[in-house]
Amino acid sequence: MSFAREGLIFIWIAAGITAATYAAAAGRKSWALWLLAFVFTLLTLWVAYFFRDPERTGERGPNLVIAPADGRIVSVAEVDEPAFLHGRAVRVSIFMNVFNVHVNRYPVSGTVRYVHYNPGKFLNAAVEKASLENEQMSVGIERDGVRVLVRQIAGLIARRIVTYSREGEQVEQAEKMGLIRFGSRVDVFLPPGTPVLVKEGEHTVAGTTVIARFGAR
């Protein structure tokens, strides 16, 4: 099992605290310290589990839109997207809880044309207004005149959005684009009329689940 590089420091810190607690428990022969060490062991395992970064495979292609995040579809709606698509768009929203893999991946291949950070609130990422009011990072990708926007949105617990994207770079579908720490949401904005293949309540796997197909009937 591999881990996201941003999580290694947290894993090492948790492991170090756990080891020190075990050493103290052994030296003092304290049952309270042994119990605390056990709790820290569980915490270390959870931190490692949270930052896991499994390999992902699946269907690929220029007419496909791949899920950028693990999680649950909380909304499929037509909305205004003035920043990059400059008009109406189909928005697919994926909510990640603290047990999901939090590494995000590019839904399509293309050139990064837009990267914008917007500070904001830390509302529950599953609610509708989080897309407008929460702290977020938007990445716009263009290929053959088709534009897709990916928006990483912080949540109640999430306090750090990591994005690797740089304007002008070429990116590949399902390649890692960043992550959000500790529960959050990712929105994908597609051109109006794009057929969406998922619906509210369904679960997605980043880099694997096909959420839309350009030109589908």
C-alpha positions in Angstrom: 0.0 0.0 0.0 1.4 3.4 -1.0 0.6 6.7 0.8 0.1 10.3 -0.4 3.3 12.2 0.2 1.5 15.0 2.0 0.4 12.5 4.6 3.8 11.0 5.4 4.6 13.6 8.0 1.4 13.0 9.8 1.9 9.2 9.8 5.5 9.6 11.1 4.4 12.0 13.9 1.6 9.6 15.0 3.9 6.6 14.9 6.5 8.5 16.9 4.0 9.5 19.6 2.8 5.9 19.7 6.3 4.5 20.1 7.2 7.0 22.8 4.0 6.1 24.7 4.8 2.4 24.6 8.3 3.1 25.8 6.9 5.2 28.7 4.4 2.5 29.5 7.1 -0.2 29.6 9.4 1.9 31.8 6.8 3.0 34.3 4.7 -0.2 34.1 1.6 1.9 34.0 -1.7 0.3 32.8 -3.0 3.8 32.0 -0.1 4.4 29.7 -0.5 1.0 28.0 -4.2 2.0 27.3 -3.1 5.3 26.0 -0.5 3.6 23.7 -3.2 1.3 22.4 -5.4 4.4 21.6 -2.5 6.0 19.8 -1.9 2.8 17.8 -5.5 2.9 16.5 -5.0 6.6 15.7 -1.8 5.9 13.8 -3.5 3.2 11.8 -6.4 5.5 11.0 -4.0 8.3 9.8 -2.2 5.8 7.6 -5.5 4.5 6.3 -6.7 8.1 5.5 -3.7 8.9 3.5 -3.6 5.7 1.5 -3.0 6.1 -2.2 -4.0 3.0 -4.1 -3.3 2.5 -7.8 -6.4 3.0 -10.0 -7.2 1.5 -13.4 -10.3 1.7 -15.6 -11.8 2.7 -18.8 -10.1 5.7 -20.5 -10.8 7.9 -23.5 -11.3 11.5 -24.7 -15.1 11.1 -24.7 -15.1 9.9 -21.1 -15.2 11.9 -17.8 -13.7 9.9 -14.9 -14.6 10.5 -11.3 -12.0 12.8 -9.7 -12.8 11.6 -6.2 -13.9 8.7 -4.1 -17.2 9.3 -2.4 -21.0 9.7 -2.8 -22.8 11.7 -5.5 -24.7 14.3 -3.6 -25.9 16.4 -6.5 -26.3 16.4 -10.3 -27.6 19.8 -11.4 -27.5 22.4 -14.1 -26.0 25.6 -12.8 -24.2 28.8 -13.8 -20.5 28.6 -14.0 -19.1 32.0 -14.9 -15.4 31.5 -14.0 -14.3 29.1 -16.7 -17.2 27.7 -18.7 -18.7 31.2 -18.8 -22.3 30.1 -18.8 -24.6 27.2 -18.0 -23.0 23.9 -17.0 -23.8 20.4 -15.6 -22.4 20.1 -12.1 -21.7 16.7 -10.6 -20.8 16.9 -6.8 -19.0 14.2 -4.9 -18.8 14.2 -1.2 -15.9 12.5 0.5 -16.2 11.4 4.1 -13.2 10.7 6.4 -13.1 7.1 5.4 -12.7 7.7 1.6 -9.4 7.9 -0.3 -8.7 11.6 -0.5 -6.3 11.7 -3.4 -8.0 13.5 -6.3 -7.5 12.8 -10.0 -8.1 14.6 -13.3 -11.4 13.6 -14.9 -10.1 14.4 -18.4 -6.9 14.9 -20.3 -5.9 18.3 -21.6 -4.2 21.6 -20.9 -4.7 23.4 -17.6 -6.1 26.8 -18.5 -7.3 28.1 -15.2 -6.2 27.7 -11.6 -7.9 29.8 -8.9 -7.9 29.7 -5.1 -10.9 31.2 -3.3 -10.8 31.5 0.5 -14.1 31.0 2.3 -16.0 29.2 5.0 -15.9 25.6 6.3 -19.5 24.6 6.1 -20.7 21.0 5.8 -19.3 20.1 2.3 -22.4 18.0 1.5 -24.8 21.0 1.5 -25.6 23.0 -1.6 -24.2 26.3 -0.6 -20.8 24.9 0.2 -20.1 25.0 -3.6 -20.3 28.8 -3.4 -19.3 29.8 0.2 -16.6 27.3 1.3 -12.8 27.6 0.8 -12.0 26.1 -2.6 -9.5 25.6 -5.4 -10.7 25.5 -9.1 -8.8 23.9 -11.9 -10.0 24.4 -15.5 -8.9 21.9 -18.2 -9.4 22.4 -22.0 -9.0 19.9 -24.8 -10.1 20.4 -28.4 -12.2 23.4 -27.4 -14.1 21.4 -24.7 -13.8 22.8 -21.2 -14.1 21.0 -17.9 -13.8 22.6 -14.4 -12.8 20.6 -11.3 -13.4 22.4 -7.9 -11.9 21.0 -4.7 -14.0 22.3 -1.7 -13.0 22.2 1.9 -15.5 21.0 4.5 -16.3 21.1 8.2 -13.1 19.2 9.2 -11.0 19.8 6.1 -8.6 22.7 6.5 -6.1 22.1 3.7 -6.5 21.8 0.0 -3.5 20.6 -2.0 -3.5 21.1 -5.7 -0.6 20.2 -8.0 -2.0 21.9 -11.1 -0.2 24.8 -12.9 -1.6 26.8 -15.8 -0.3 25.8 -19.1 0.7 22.2 -18.2 -0.6 19.1 -20.0 -2.4 16.7 -17.7 -3.6 13.1 -18.2 -6.9 11.6 -17.3 -6.8 9.8 -13.9 -3.4 11.4 -13.1 -3.2 12.7 -9.5 -4.1 16.4 -9.2 -4.0 16.8 -5.4 -6.0 16.0 -2.3 -8.1 17.5 0.5 -7.4 16.6 4.1 -10.2 15.1 6.3 -13.6 15.1 4.7 -14.6 17.4 1.8 -16.1 17.6 -1.7 -15.2 17.8 -5.3 -17.4 19.3 -8.0 -17.0 18.7 -11.7 -18.5 21.2 -14.2 -19.3 19.9 -17.7 -20.6 21.6 -20.8 -24.4 21.9 -20.9 -26.1 18.9 -22.3 -23.4 16.5 -21.4 -25.0 13.1 -20.6 -24.2 12.2 -17.0 -24.0 8.4 -16.2 -24.3 8.6 -12.4 -27.1 9.8 -10.1 -27.5 11.0 -6.5 -26.7 8.4 -3.9 -24.3 6.4 -6.0 -20.7 5.9 -5.0 -17.7 6.7 -7.1 -14.1 5.6 -7.3 -11.5 8.2 -8.3 -9.8 7.3 -11.6 -12.1 4.4 -12.2 -15.8 5.3 -12.3 -17.1 6.9 -15.5 -19.4 9.8 -14.5 -20.2 11.2 -17.9 -19.6 10.5 -21.6 -19.4 13.2 -24.2 -21.6 12.5 -27.2 -23.5 9.7 -25.5 -27.1 9.1 -26.4 
